Amino acid sequence: MGGVVAQLLPGTPHFTEKDIPSLIGKVFIVTGGNSGVGFELVKILYSKGGTVYIASRSPTKVATAIEEIKSSNPQSQGHLKSLHLDLGDLTTILPCATAFLAQESRLDVLWNNAGIARAPVGSLSAQGHEAHMGTNCLGHYLLTKLLLPVLIKTARVLPKASVRVVFTYSGIVDIQGGSLGVSLAELGPGKHAKTVELNYGASKTGNWLLPSEFDKRYRADGVVFVTQTPGTLKNKGFDELPWAMKTLAKFFIYEPVFGAYTELWCGLSSDVKAEDGGRCAIPWGRWHPSPRKDILEGLKLKEEGGTGLAADFWDWCEENTKMFAGAAA
């Protein structure tokens, strides 16, 4: 319960754009950076001089976002670029990574920010996986794997723990209770859970399992992998709520820029250390005070006293993406 309250009442942000030095020369990727939290994150990174790639499935929307961000930061020395990426279609991941590597030889932080929510039961990715799992987990897993060589290369020449990959969890997993949500028996083409909430929760749980496994395998290479929940944020659906619900929700709903502060903390704060790999951050930049017991057990191998779910889920993601991996150049 303490973790839920901490997420609903996070207090005042302590790591904002005011705390970020010049980012000139640094290179970032933000998936879904053309709207919502990702848009606010890109704005801050660009305002500090960073080179930011917005990876999204809509080139038109990215172009509009870039124009808006540039016009609001005319003094910036940064660069904004577009990458075509449809996380729900694994055939687009390799071309995206290849296009990036054709332009850059370094990558400081990858924010796996994009995702879908509330897709109707039965919705599928292009490869036939449940839509949330295919988009939120398989797509980001493959993108991260393809960009690992450049992340590791960058980490070798930069200060320890400064190269990072940030996944996106959701506090709804803590709030909804119940079982962990990732059932390997329910994964695979055409398979899904019985409700939207379970499907979404499973994919968000997966976005904690994956950075934990990446950390186990690649911490020695100098890359820090964490996850974070950006918080309860205002979105398009907020304006459609009944008056009474909006009045109550306003005490727990925050503007998208606050979610960007959580992501910024994970990606850029010196408070995040190498040994923090695999951990989950909550708003607006602090470690989860009381993670669910079943998640913590899932992160551990069976020989460590856990259930081994994270390792099994990693194997499932690897098996279902390897045919689309190719070799990014």
Secondary structure, 3 states (H helix, E strand, C coil): CHHHHHHHCCCCCCCCHHHCCCCCCCEEEEECCCCHHHHHHHHHHHHCCCEEEEEECCHHHHHHHHHHHHHHCCCCCCEEEEEECCCCCHHHHHHHHHHHHCCCCCCCEEECCCCCCCCCCCCECCCCCEHHHHHHHHHHHHHHHHHHHHHHHHHCCCCCCCEEEEEECCCHHHHHCCCCCCCHHHCCCCCCCCCHHHHHHHHHHHHHHHHHHHHHHHHHHCEEEEEECCCCECCHHHHHCCHHHHHHHCCCCECHHHHHHHHHHHHHCCCCCHHHCCCEEECCCEECCCCCHHHHHHHCCHHHCCCCHHHHHHHHHHHHHHHHCCCCC
